[in-house]
Amino acid sequence: MPSVRLEQSLDYLMSHAGDIGAQGNETPEVRLQHTLLIANTLRFGLVSIAVGLIYWLSGEPLTSAVLLIYALLSLPSIVMLRRTHKGFRIVIFSQLTALLLIPLMMTFTLGGFVASSVVIVWALLCPLTALVYLGTRPSWPWLFAFIATIVLATLLQSYAPPNHILSATFVECAFVINMCAVAGIAFSMLYYFIQQRGLTLDLLRVEREKSENLLLNVLPQEIAAKLKDDDRIIADHFDAVTVLFADVANFTPLSAILSAADVVDVLNQIFSYFDALAEKYGLEKIKTIGDCYMAAAGVPNTRSDHAQATAQMALAMSDYVCKHPALTDGKRMDFRIGIHSGPVVAGVIGRKKFIYDLWGDSVNTASRMESHGVPGKIQITQETYSLISDTFICEPRGKVMVKGKGEMETWYLVGERKVANEI
């Protein structure tokens, strides 16, 4: 089956055409250009040989010679592409030039536009091919060269020798073939680019979604939107915010008996659950510092129930930690939780690895409530107590000496008040 073997050989040659001019350090885009260029050069060469033989058998040896010479000259350009890094540009230049000169010479040798079956239309592929391989700006000269070729072909028509060899049927069939072939190739180029544009837009859309999701994992949605629209410094003052700090009690000795992987795994489990609670109760997770977790209610969007929402989350956090299974050697993890309500300044700092952070005395006070608290307890200040005492059960702890603040009246948050069912 010689024909089957020939077809398989051609398919193999086309599929591995890009390997001819491949370099070890080239990008996928460059390799794709090489593949398309070599494959198209081989295709045009084979088509030129076939059409050249047809014209030879039809009694047009001069036209046939033009096509066969092009096919023979294409081979050295492919060899050059393999042997030199600059061969890529040379092959493109030679192919674009051939797309102009060959239709021009065929038009002249066959006797003009009509007698040549408007073969000059193949020159249209020159600026289109330049657009594919060279881009927008470098393709303009080739468009002007195409226009000049058409003008030149028009001027040379009167000097072309009359053709009395080709039959009218042959001319008409060749006209149909030329128009359909050029239209098909032009359509395939546009189809390819539209397809690639669609794929590129899809990839950009996916990457944009990934970037936005990563940004939303770092910043609140409102702040992320501001950053995308404006480069100015983001800083806002909030009069009523409740800040929560939660820290693992005796974390240093606990981490000493656990492997690094176990430490990270346990903290990841607990803090991931805290993240879910923050989303449930509408708090904004600010950051984690080591084994410390910080969240706040009332930023970046104000809310009147900021203290109540924070209290609910703190109770849910404490309940989860109490029910968390014991760790290695019977050790368990206890948290100190501190809460304070008051004004804060919130904003984004830095240009790299930026975070949405809070500043002010309220933040420091909430941190002190945690650090001066008792493991397994939720310590709150008088400011927070005055906001939640009607709906939450709080036990007075009394006055506590707080570093940098002096004596402060504090309470322990115990639970929510049960509302009696109305009969």
PyMOL commands that set and color helices and strands:
alter all, ss='L'
color gray80, all
select helices_A, chain A and resi 2-15+17-19+28-57+61-83+87-110+119-134+136-159+168-218+221-229+251-256+260-281+306-323+328-330+361-371+382-388
alter helices_A, ss='H'
color red, helices_A
select strands_A, chain A and resi 235-248+284-289+292-297+335-349+355-359+378-381+392-402+406-416
alter strands_A, ss='S'
color yellow, strands_A
deselect
rebuild
show_as cartoon
